[in-house]
């Protein structure tokens, strides 16, 4: 099974973003408990694989 992914810039703890999958629609991912800068401090870069 192939994986799809998305790279998101300026991620902060508590962010929710949408990842579009090729076959089965979309998934929403919420970032929680990740050591990232606080909102307004620039954020981090994150790559998510599903």
N, C-alpha and C positions, 0 to 999 in steps of 0.2 A: 504494500500500500504506500503510495507516495505521500509525502508531507507537503503542506503548503505553509508559507510563513509570511511574516510581515515585519519590517523594521520600523520602529517608531522612535522618533527623536523627542527630547524634552519630556520624558516620562517622570512623573512624580507619584509618590505613594497615594493610593486611592483613585488613580485615574481609571477610567473605563474606556475602552476603544473597541472598534469593530474589526474583525478579520473576515474577509470574504474568502470562502472556500470555493473551489472550482465546481464540485459536484453537489454537495449537500447544503448549499446556502451559506449563511453567515453564522459566525459565533461572536459572542461578546466576551471579552477578557477584562477582568478587573485586577489591577495591580494592588496587592495588599501585602504588607509585611516585608517589603523589599527595601534594602538600604539605598534610598535615593534622596537627592536633595529635596528640601521642602518646596512646595508650590511657590513660584516667584523667584526661585534661585537658579533657574536654568534647566534643571532636570537632567536625566541620563538618557543614553541611547539603549534601546532594548530590542532584541530580535526574538520573536515568538514563533515556535513551530507547533503545528497541530497535526 
